[in-house]
Amino acid sequence: MLIRLVLGISTFAVLASAQLPGQYLRRNDQFAEESFFSVRNSKLRRQDNAPGLRPRTPTNSFSGNEDLNSVSSSTVQNIVTANNEFTQKYYQVVSRQSQPNFVFSPFSIVTLLGMLRAGANGKTLKELGTTMNVKSAAAGQLYNGFSELFSNLKTSSKKTNTTFTSSNRLFIQDGFDILTDFQSTLKEKFKAPAQRMDFAQPNVAALINKVVSEDTNGNINDLISPGILNNMTRLVALNVLYFKGVWENTFHGIATKNRDFYTHKGDKIQVETMSTEDYFKIADIGNLKAKAIALPYVGKQMEMVILLPNERDGLQEVEQKFFSDPSVSFDNIVESLNQPPKNVFLYLPKFSLETEQDLQEPLKTLGIQQAFAQFQADFSRISDTERELYLSKILQKAFLNVNEVGSEAGAASYGAVFTPLSIGPPVEETIRVDHPFLGFIRHVDTNLILFAFRKME
């Protein structure tokens, strides 16, 4: 049988208005993703010359023509580096707040923050850039880099027997005017088409959730709860990632059996565990007291990297060093795997993870404060008619399934795989993933971390 990993992420953000709406009504459909944000208007409109109100004309605004032709591979690499550094910082925060098992997509969050950054100004812009690790990047180069990265991921998926979908959407309240530069940047660079809808309508969340479900093959449902969107909502931005891949090194269903797994509490439980003998790249990460194992997907454009502590109770120490020690990085681990593969007998549990997380507190911890503050957030590059926009909700829902599919294919290859080992190469190492571990799924060509997860029980 083939072993397939299926993973989906949806992130959304809601921008709301602090001022009471004047005219807004209507609706539309379609929306998807794992991460979303919502922007609201926070109060009755004040006159533009009221005390403490920012000038009506945006300052340091990004014109849609700035550096639009300056994209380069170095720009893409800057985004990759920023994304991977964000992964380490974000993991460190959520590992203290989340359940023992979790999964998230740093790239989905960074993409959404990039979309928000295109509409931010002043301190809000600075905080978003600092948290994304792109505070010094020129706006045009940054957004062109995202555009090129989306194209690279799409091309890689077409070359292989994997499914990778990244879609961005922008939903705008009927009657709410947004600036042309902002809408053009999201459409051209983030491939985020805009749609008008009436967020006051009771079925608007269901319409968006339907699209998310379709984009993730029915694995993410009810992303947006009733009541999150209302007549104060002005804009919803959405990013959906969906990945489905087949292992390059096949596991066979007939070899899957219940085996021991030692949880973070020290309990011994029985879990369905797959096994195979094949060539894998492995590395001992001495300063982490852990072993890294690379599991490529068909086509070798995508790869799962598992970080397995040497000791059954060693995950906490690995996390502390990996996510707080500047001398340890994901790039270092990948570099250590750059060596000839070894013939390994690998035991890996089947598992399914699902995580829904409000991103507000983790992002505040990482430095994004003003964007969430009514009357202080500066999204003046989104609209110059409503000035009191703020980030009212940002949430991500993710799932990861590693399971067996394709029984006919598995049965057909059964006889070839279980050849007596005495006539094959000797097993150089046996690796049992039988205690808490963490892992990543990366795009090999760019080394971009798409997903990160932890399994402790």
N, C-alpha and C positions, 0 to 999 in steps of 0.2 A: 504494500500500500504506500501511496505517497503521503508525506507529511506536509501539510500546508499551513502556513501562518496567515491568519487574516487579522488585520488591524484597522481600526477606524478611529478618527479623531474629529470632533466638531467643536469649534471655539467661536463664541460670538460676543460682541460688545454692544451695549445699548447706550446711546447718547440721548440725554433728556434735556428738557428746557426747564429752567427755574422760573420762567414767567408763564403766566396763564395764556393759553392759546387764544388767538383771535378768530381764526376761521378753520380749522382743519377737519376734514372728513373724507372718507373713502377708503378703498382697499385694492389690493392686487394679490398676486400669488407668487410662489416660488421663493425658495431660500434653502440653504443647506449649510452644514458644517458642524464642526465640533467645537469651535471656539467662536464666541460672539461677544460683541460689546454693544451697549445701548447708551445713547446720549440723550439727556433730557434738558429741558429748560427749567431753571430752578425758581423763578419768581415773576411777579408782575414786572412788566418792562418799565425800566426807568428811562428818563430822558438821557440822551447821549452825553450831556454835559453835567450830569449829576455827579456829586462828589464820589470819588473812588472808582468811577467807571472808566474803563480803558477807552482811548480814542477810538472813534468809529473806523478809521482807516487802519488796516493791519500794518504792523511794522515788521521789517525783516521778512516780508512775505516771499514765498517761493513762486516764482513765475514758472509756468509750465515749460518754458524754453531753456531753463538753466541747465547747462552741461548735459543736454539730452543725448549728445553723440559721443560722450566720453567714457562709455562703458568699456570694461576690459576684464580679462580673467582675474586680474588682481582685485578688482572691485567685488567680483563674486567671492573670491577667497576671503576678503575682508568680512563679508556677511557670514560666511561659513565659520570663520574664527569667532566672530561676535556671537553667533548662535550657539556654538559649542561652549563658549565661556558662560553664556547665559544658562545653558543646561546645568552646568556644575553649580552655579549660584542658586538656581531655582530648586534643583534637587535637594540641596542642603536645607532649604527652608521647608519644603513640603515633606521631607522625610521625617521631620519632627511633628508635623501637623496631621499627616495622613494615616490611614490604616496600614497594617503590616504589608498588605499587597496593594500596589497601585501602578498605574500606567499613565503617561502624559506625553504630549508632543510639544517639545520646545519650539520646533519650527513653526507650528501652528500659532503659538503664542507670539513669537517674534514677528511673524507675518502680520498678525492682527495689530501689534504695536506699531509696525511700520505703516499700516494703513491709517492708524490714529495720528501718527507723527506727521503725516502729510497735511493734516488739518490743524495741527497745534502751533502755538506761538509762545514766545517769552519763556517763562520758567517751566510751563507745562511741556514745551518742546524740549527744553534742556533735560528735564527729568526723564522723559521717554527715551531720549537718545542715550543718556548715561546708563539707564537700566538695560537698554539693548546693546550697550558697548559700542555705539556708533556715534557718539557725541560730536566727533570731529569730522564726520563724513559730510561731503557736499551733498545737498539734497538730490540734485539730478543724478549724480553718480550712484547714490544709494538706491534710488528707485529703479534705475536702469539695471543695477545689479540684481535686484529681486526679479525683474523681468527675465533676465538671462538665465537665472537660476531655475525659474519655473520651466523655461524651455529645455534646459539640460535634463531636468527630472522627467519631463514628458518624453524626450528623445530616448532616454535610457529605458523607460518602460516599454516603448515600442520595439526596442531591440531584443527584449527578453520575454520569457514566458511568465511575466509578472504583471499585475494590475496595480498601477499607481495613479491615483486621481487627486489633484489639488485644485479646488475651486474656491473662488472668493466671490462674495455677493455683497451688494449694497442696497439697503432698503430705506427709502426716504418717505417721510410723512407728506401726504398730499398737501400742497400749498406752502410747504417749507422751501424757501429759496436757498440753494447752496451755490458756492462760488464755482465758476467754470474750471479754474485751475485744479481745485480739489477733485472734482468729479472726473476730469480728464486724466489726472495722475492715477487715480484708482482704476479707471477703465483701461488705460493704455499700459501701465506698468504692473499693476496687480491683477489685470484681467478680471476686474470686478465690475460687471455691468450694474447699472442702477435701475431700480424699479420703484414706482410710487405705490403706496398703500396707505390705508387708514388704520393706524395702530389702536384706535378706540373701538374698532369692531371686535366683537367677542371671538370670532373665528380666525383672527389673524395669526395667532400663535400656531394653530393647527395647520394653517397653510404653509408656514415656514417649516414646521416639524415634518410635514409630509415630504418636502424636498430633501431635508437632511436624511430621512429614512431611505429614500430612493438612492441618494448619493453614496450611502454606506451599506447598500445591499440589505437593508432592513435591520441592521445591527444597532443603530442609534435611533431611539424613538423618544419622543416627548422631551426634546432638548430644552425648549422654552416653556416654562410652566405658565398656566393661565394667570393673568394679573401682573406679570412682569412688564408687559407692554400696555400702555394706556395713552390717554390724550395728551400727556406731557412728553411722550417719546417723540423724538425728531428723526432719529437715524439708527439703523441697526446694521452693523458690519459683521460679516460671517466668513469664516474660513473652514473648509472641510477637507480633511485628508483621509484617503482610503487606500490601503495597501493589502494586496493578496499575493503571496509568493509560494513557490514550491522549492523545497530544499534541493540544492545541487547534489548533496550526499543523502541518498534516500534512506529513510527509516522504514521498516516493514512491520505492518500491523501484527503479524503472527508473533513477532518478538516482543510485543508490548505486554507487560505483566504488572501486577501490583507489587511494588517494592517499597522499602522503607524510605521515609523522608523525615528528617529531624527538624522540627520547627524552631522558631526563634525563642520559644519558651522551653525548649528542651524535650518536648514531647515527640515520641516516635509514632508516625502515622503511616498508613498504607496509601500510596498514590499510584495511579497508572503511569508507568514509566516506559518510555521507548528506549530502544538500544540499537546500535549499529556498529559495525567495524568499517572504518574508512579513513581516508587521509584528511586531516584537519590541520590548520595552522593553530599552534598553541604557544603560549609563552608564560614563563614564570615572572611575575611582577614582584620582585623581592622586597622593595620598599613598601609595598601594600600587603605583603604576605598573602598573595592571591595568585590565581592562575587565570589567564585570559584564553578564551576559546572562540575562534571565528567560524561561524556557520554560514556559508554563502548560499544565496538563492540561485536558481537556474539563470544562467546568463552572467552571473557574478557581478552584476551592477548594484545589487543590494546585498547587505550582509548583517547578520545578527552577531553581536559581540557579547559574550557572557563573561562576567567577572565573578569568579567563584573563590571565596575565601579558603585559605588552606585549612582553617579550623572550623568546626561546625558552628561555633558561636562567634565567629570572627567578623561577621558582616558590619557590626557597628564600628569596629576599629577601621575596617576598609573604608567605610563611608566618611568617617571623620578625616582620614588622611586624604582621600581622593577629592573630597569636596571642600577642603579648607586649606590644603597645602599647595601653595602656588607652584611648587616644583613638580607637582604631579598633574598631568593633564590627559585628556582623552587622546590627543595627538601622540603623546608618549606611548600610550598603550598600543595604539594602532601601529606605531613604528616598531614596537617590540614584536609584533606579529608578522613583520616583514621578513620571513625566513621560510625555508622549505617546509612543507607540511609533513606531519608524522602520521604513521599508521596507528590510529587510536581506536580503542573500544570505548564508546561513549554511551553513558546512560543519561537520559534527559527526561524529566517529567512532562507529561501533557499538562497544560494548564490554560485557564481562562481567567482573564482579569477585566474588570470594568470599574472605572473611576469617574465620578462626577465631582467637580471641584469649583467652588467660587474662587476666582483668582484675585479678588480685591485685596485681601489681607496679605497673601504672599507678595503681590506686586508692591503694596505699600511698604512692606518690610525691605524690599529691594530698592526703594527710593522713589516710586511713583506716588506722590502725595497729592499734588495740586489738581491733577486730572479728576479726582474723585470729589473735590470740594466745591460745593455750590457757591456761586458768586466769586470764586477764585480761579477756577479752571479757565484756561485761555485756548479755546478752539476757534479763534477768530479767522482762521484760514479755511474754515468750513462754510461759514455764513457771516455776512455783514449786516443782516437784518435782525437776527436774534443773537444777542451777545452772551447770554447767560447759559450756555451749554456746558454740561459736565458729564462725566462718565458715571452712569448710574448702575451699570451691571456689566461684569465681564466673567464669563463662565466657560469651562471646557468639560466636555464629556468624551471619554475615550474607552475603547475596548480592545482587547488583544486575545485572540484564540490561537493556540497551537494544537492542532488536532489532526486526525487521520481522515483522508478522503480517497476516493478512487480505488475501491476494492479490486476491480478488475485489473487495473495496472499493477497493484500490489501482488495479486495472485500470479500474474504472468511472469513477474520477475523473481518470484520466490525461489525457484529451483536454482537460478544462477547465483543468487546471493549466498545461500547457505551451502557453499562448497566447503569441504573440509579445510580448515585453516592450515593444516599441515602442508598443503601444497602452495599456500600463498605466503606473502611476506610476514614476518613475525610482528606481533602487536608490540609497539614501542611504549605505549602508555595506556592505562585504563583510567578514565575520568568518570567519576560518579557525581552528578549534580543532584545530591541527595540532602542538601541543607541550604539555608537562605542564601540567595544570590541576587545580583542585579544585572541589568543588561541594556543594550542599546541596539537600535536598527539604524544603519547608516547608509548613505549613498556613497559607493566606493570611490567614484571618480573625483568627487569633491571633498569627501570625508565629512559631509553634512550629517549631523545627528537629527534624524526625523522623529524617533520615538525613544523614550526611556522608560524603564519599568523596574519594579522590585517585587520579588516573591519571597515571603518569609514563612508562609504556612500553607 
